[in-house]
Amino acid sequence: MHVVFCRNVLIYFGREPRAGGLRQLAASAAPGGFIGVADGERLAGATPAGRAFAPFAADQRIHRYEH
């Protein structure tokens, strides 16, 4: 996938389900692909899979897949 909008989804998951969801997103993301999350959601540093996404447009909560 090149673009995924996952707004107001991850906040409803516990730690392990969130990590699993991020692993799935990372596994299906195209190199250089993007993910958009809501204001209350964090990716960077959340889990090893979350660290694969680097902030791209931080004010818009858009991250880029780096691996």
N, C-alpha and C positions, 0 to 999 in steps of 0.2 A: 504494500500500500504506500502511496505517496503522501496522502494527507488523511489524518484521523482527527475528528473532533470528539473528545471524550469529556465533555463539560458536565459537571455535577453528577458524575458516575462514581469515580474512585472514592469520594468522601463517604459513600455508604458501605464500603467494603472494610472489613477488618484487615489487620496487618498481612496475614497470609494470603487471603483472596486478592488483596491489592497487589501483592508481589507477583502472584500468578497471572493476574491480568496484565501487569507491566511486562512480564516475560513473554506473554502471547503477543502483545503489541510490538515488542522489540523483535521477536522472531518473524513477524510478518511485515515489518517496515522495510521499505526500500532504502538503500543507502542514501542519506541526505533527505529522507522523508521527514514530514512534520507531524506533530501532535499538538492539538490545542486543548487546554484544560481550563477549568473555572478558576476564579480568583482564590478560592479556599483550598485548591489542590496543589500539591507539590510533587515534582518528579525528581529533581536533582537531589541526590543523596538519600532518597527515600529507601531504595533497595538497589542491589547491584544492577538490575535491569533498568531502574529509573535513572541511574547514572549514565546510561547509554544515550540519554537525551540531554542535550545541552541547550541552555536558554538561547533563543534566537531573537525573539521580540518580547522581552521580559514584561513590558507594560501591557502586552496583549495576551500574556501567558501562552506563548507559542514556543515550542521546543523543537530542536532538530535532532534526528537520529544520527549519531556520530560513528557507529560501527559498521 
